[in-house]
């Protein structure tokens, strides 16, 4: 599904000759084995399933969540702060710490009038991990339905990175028969296990 009226993707600024919000080149396109498990600082374990989805186990509660459709990784604030302030000053003005950055992101995951979509560079929604893997780049579009000026887009990693926050989504049918999307911003990645293929 293509979304119109989203916050400008960094690629648009690149095409117009402007500086864009980018991940460090050394973090992009590294050839690595496939991850099998990702561990976060608060004890969650994400396992990559054979069908391409992931599943989160919360060690603290002993809860195994239903499988997620997508899993991406949000860069730490210190790696994007200067560019974010320059590209989205009305959103990031006053955000001075990692805690404030994470609170801003959580508002888009939790408040009813806000949402987050995983997108490719052409503003096409990526609904599965297979679609994310096939995309050249992945972004999160943070959307404020009440005020489009509060929207912004961040590049995310398709692969787990130490220090990055997890972001997972799952579509499900509600009791009313409508399709909904669960969005979850997790904690920082502290360890990654890779498959032995």
Secondary structure, 3 states (H helix, E strand, C coil): CECCCCCCCHHHHHHCCCCCCCCCHHHCCCCCCCEEEEEECCCEEEEECCCCCEEEEECCCCEECCCECEEEEECCHHHHHHHHHHHCHHHHCCCCCHHHHHHHHHHHHHCCCEEEEEECCCCEECCCHHHHHHCCCEEEEEEECCCHHHCEEEEEECCCCCCCEEEEEEEEECCCCCEEEEEEEEEEEEEEEECCC
